[in-house]
Amino acid sequence: MEKCNQSIAENARRIYAELRHSGRSTITELELRTGLSTAELLLAIGWLAREERIGYNDTEAYPLDSEFYF
């Protein structure tokens, strides 16, 4: 379980860095730019949303300003 969580956290860091660099992005754009599978991407987005690091709407995810960096 710990290895799984570590992998999700690593993917979350990659996605967050990509969103900070590129801004609002669709799931498809993030898949293409990160090389993650849909499942890996959605797990990491869920992780980031739970930590209130990103926002999302029907079509895009975007970074939220935060004082916390990991």
ABEGO torsion letter per residue (X at the ends): XAAAAAAAAAAAAAAAAAAAAAEBBBAAAAAAAAGBBAAAAAAAAAAAAAAGABBBBAABBBBBBBABBX
